[in-house]
Amino acid sequence: MEINLSDVRFCIRCGAALEEQLLYGGLRPSCPRCHWVYFADPKVAVAVLVKKGEEVLLVQRIYNPDKGKWSLPAGFVDAREDPARAAERECLEETHLTVRTLHLLDVMTGREHPRGADIMLLYEAELLGGELSAGDDAGGAQFFSLEHLPPLAFQSTYRMLGLKNPPLE
């Protein structure tokens, strides 16, 4: 994703207005006064695949993009947070279910929408307990069979479920 001066305008060290300069192989916002350079870090998210028998846990989105559609419980990894713990936290926040991550299933790259992640880590998790109900930014939380899925959000959800992607809209 390209960063420009409209995204970052002032130096976090000295407050001077930033200028775009060709540095370290690309145009980067940098400070003409103290020489601080802004490097945009990739956004990292996690998703968790939880199965109950032949059913998979999904949550309904309450925000755009794809408001009303369903995806795996997922969210951003906080700074200095272990991604596996982030997957467990996101599942608890969105479904009120406690899970334990078992292993990393996939790593996906490529931002699907402007507020999305650059890197998505998919973990398989086992259900430990809790009372299933929607929480945080989920409008619904439910287990579905792969044969009877609701409308899904994002190409990555199809990939994470091992399904053929729908046609692009």
Backbone hydrogen bonds in HBPLUS format (Angstrom, degrees):
<---DONOR---> <-ACCEPTOR-->    atom                        ^
c    i                          cat <-CA-CA->   ^        H-A-AA   ^      H-
h    n   atom  resd res      DA  || num        DHA   H-A  angle D-A-AA Bond
n    s   type  num  typ     dist DA aas  dist angle  dist       angle   num
A0007-ASP N   A0004-ASN O   2.95 MM   3  5.62 152.0  2.03 118.6 126.5     1
A0018-LEU N   A0009-ARG O   2.89 MM   9  5.45 170.2  1.90 139.4 140.4     2
A0011-CYS N   A0016-ALA O   2.85 MM   5  5.35 160.7  1.89 154.6 161.0     3
A0015-GLY N   A0011-CYS O   3.02 MM   4  4.62 135.8  2.22 115.7 126.7     4
A0019-GLU N   A0030-SER O   2.82 MM  11  5.42 167.3  1.83 157.8 159.4     5
A0030-SER N   A0019-GLU O   2.79 MM  11  5.42 154.7  1.86 144.3 152.2     6
A0021-GLN N   A0028-ARG O   2.98 MM   7  5.47 166.9  2.00 141.1 142.6     7
A0028-ARG N   A0021-GLN O   2.80 MM   7  5.47 163.8  1.83 151.3 153.5     8
A0023-LEU N   A0026-GLY O   2.84 MM   3  5.54 155.2  1.90 161.1 153.3     9
A0026-GLY N   A0023-LEU O   3.07 MM   3  5.54 153.8  2.14 116.7 124.3    10
A0038-TYR N   A0029-PRO O   2.91 MM   9  5.52 177.5  1.91 169.3 169.0    11
A0031-CYS N   A0036-TRP O   2.78 MM   5  5.19 156.8  1.84 155.7 162.7    12
A0035-HIS N   A0031-CYS O   3.01 MM   4  4.72 131.6  2.25 120.6 130.9    13
A0118-ASP N   A0043-LYS O   2.80 MM  75  5.23 149.1  1.89 133.7 143.3    14
A0119-ILE N   A0043-LYS O   3.13 MM  76  6.46 157.5  2.18 160.5 162.8    15
A0077-VAL N   A0044-VAL O   2.93 MM  33  5.80 167.6  1.95 149.9 148.7    16
A0045-ALA N   A0119-ILE O   2.87 MM  74  6.27 162.6  1.90 163.4 169.3    17
A0121-LEU N   A0045-ALA O   2.91 MM  76  6.31 160.1  1.95 145.3 150.2    18
A0046-VAL N   A0075-GLY O   2.81 MM  29  5.65 158.5  1.85 163.3 166.7    19
A0075-GLY N   A0046-VAL O   2.97 MM  29  5.65 148.9  2.07 153.2 162.5    20
A0047-ALA N   A0121-LEU O   2.86 MM  74  6.25 147.9  1.96 159.5 161.2    21
A0123-TYR N   A0047-ALA O   2.94 MM  76  6.26 167.8  1.96 155.5 157.6    22
A0048-VAL N   A0073-PRO O   3.00 MM  25  5.77 148.0  2.10 162.0 170.2    23
A0049-LEU N   A0123-TYR O   2.76 MM  74  6.10 164.9  1.79 164.3 169.5    24
A0125-ALA N   A0049-LEU O   2.98 MM  76  5.97 161.4  2.02 154.8 150.4    25
A0057-LEU N   A0050-VAL O   2.92 MM   7  5.51 155.0  1.98 163.4 169.1    26
A0052-LYS N   A0055-GLU O   2.87 MM   3  5.20 153.6  1.94 136.7 145.3    27
A0055-GLU N   A0052-LYS O   3.06 MM   3  5.20 163.1  2.09 122.6 124.9    28
A0056-VAL N   A0144-PHE O   2.74 MM  88  5.35 158.9  1.78 150.8 150.3    29
A0144-PHE N   A0056-VAL O   2.88 MM  88  5.35 157.4  1.93 141.5 145.7    30
A0058-LEU N   A0142-GLN O   2.90 MM  84  5.62 165.3  1.92 156.3 160.1    31
A0142-GLN N   A0058-LEU O   3.00 MM  84  5.62 163.1  2.03 157.9 163.2    32
A0059-VAL N   A0071-SER O   2.74 MM  12  5.53 163.4  1.77 164.3 169.3    33
A0071-SER N   A0059-VAL O   2.91 MM  12  5.53 152.1  1.99 150.9 158.9    34
A0060-GLN N   A0140-GLY O   2.85 MM  80  4.81 157.9  1.90 129.6 133.7    35
A0139-GLY N   A0060-GLN O   2.73 MM  79  5.12 162.3  1.76 143.3 148.0    36
A0061-ARG N   A0069-LYS O   2.83 MM   8  5.74 169.2  1.84 177.6 175.4    37
A0068-GLY N   A0061-ARG O   2.80 MM   7  5.18 166.0  1.82 135.8 140.6    38
A0069-LYS N   A0066-ASP O   3.01 MM   3  5.57 162.0  2.04 135.7 140.1    39
A0070-TRP N   A0151-PRO O   2.88 MM  81  6.17 158.4  1.93 146.6 153.7    40
A0153-ALA N   A0070-TRP O   2.76 MM  83  5.42 163.0  1.79 144.5 145.2    41
A0081-GLU N   A0078-ASP O   3.04 MM   3  5.28 153.1  2.12 135.5 131.6    42
A0085-ARG N   A0082-ASP O   3.04 MM   3  5.32 118.3  2.43 105.4 120.2    43
A0086-ALA N   A0082-ASP O   2.93 MM   4  6.24 148.7  2.03 151.5 161.7    44
A0087-ALA N   A0083-PRO O   2.97 MM   4  6.26 149.8  2.06 146.9 153.6    45
A0088-GLU N   A0084-ALA O   3.17 MM   4  6.50 156.8  2.23 143.4 148.9    46
A0089-ARG N   A0085-ARG O   2.83 MM   4  6.07 159.7  1.88 149.2 155.2    47
A0090-GLU N   A0086-ALA O   2.83 MM   4  6.00 166.8  1.85 153.3 156.4    48
A0091-CYS N   A0087-ALA O   3.09 MM   4  6.23 160.1  2.13 145.7 150.8    49
A0092-LEU N   A0088-GLU O   3.04 MM   4  6.28 161.6  2.08 149.3 154.2    50
A0093-GLU N   A0089-ARG O   2.85 MM   4  6.10 164.7  1.88 158.1 162.3    51
A0094-GLU N   A0090-GLU O   2.97 MM   4  6.06 158.9  2.02 149.8 154.8    52
A0095-THR N   A0091-CYS O   2.88 MM   4  5.73 143.1  2.02 148.1 156.4    53
A0096-HIS N   A0092-LEU O   2.86 MM   4  4.48 145.1  1.98 125.7 131.5    54
A0135-GLY N   A0094-GLU O   3.00 MM  41  4.39 142.7  2.14 116.0 113.2    55
A0133-SER N   A0095-THR O   3.03 MM  38  5.22 166.1  2.05 135.9 139.9    56
A0098-THR N   A0129-GLY O   2.78 MM  31  5.25 162.3  1.81 141.9 148.0    57
A0128-LEU N   A0098-THR O   2.78 MM  30  5.40 164.3  1.80 155.7 155.2    58
A0129-GLY N   A0098-THR O   3.32 MM  31  5.25 150.1  2.42 138.5 137.8    59
A0100-ARG N   A0126-GLU O   2.98 MM  26  5.41 150.6  2.07 146.1 155.5    60
A0126-GLU N   A0100-ARG O   2.91 MM  26  5.41 159.1  1.96 148.2 148.3    61
A0102-LEU N   A0124-GLU O   2.70 MM  22  5.59 178.2  1.70 155.6 155.3    62
A0124-GLU N   A0103-HIS O   2.97 MM  21  5.68 166.2  1.99 168.3 170.5    63
A0105-LEU N   A0122-LEU O   2.68 MM  17  5.45 162.5  1.71 155.5 161.2    64
A0106-ASP N   A0122-LEU O   3.40 MM  16  5.13 154.7  2.47 131.4 134.2    65
A0122-LEU N   A0106-ASP O   2.94 MM  16  5.13 174.3  1.94 150.7 151.4    66
A0108-MET N   A0120-MET O   2.82 MM  12  5.03 167.4  1.84 151.6 156.0    67
A0120-MET N   A0108-MET O   2.80 MM  12  5.03 165.0  1.82 149.5 153.5    68
A0110-GLY N   A0118-ASP O   3.04 MM   8  5.15 144.4  2.17 140.3 141.8    69
A0116-GLY N   A0113-HIS O   2.88 MM   3  5.16 164.0  1.90 122.7 126.5    70
A0138-ALA N   A0135-GLY O   2.96 MM   3  5.49 154.9  2.02 134.3 142.5    71
A0148-HIS N   A0145-SER O   3.07 MM   3  5.37 152.9  2.15 108.6 116.5    72
A0157-THR N   A0154-PHE O   3.28 MM   3  5.46 134.2  2.50  97.8 108.4    73
A0159-ARG N   A0155-GLN O   3.08 MM   4  6.45 159.8  2.12 150.3 156.1    74
A0160-MET N   A0156-SER O   2.78 MM   4  5.98 160.8  1.82 150.5 155.7    75
A0161-LEU N   A0157-THR O   3.00 MM   4  6.18 142.5  2.15 144.7 154.0    76
A0163-LEU N   A0158-TYR O   2.81 MM   5  4.94 165.2  1.83 156.0 151.8    77
A0162-GLY N   A0159-ARG O   2.96 MM   3  4.97 156.1  2.02 103.3 110.8    78
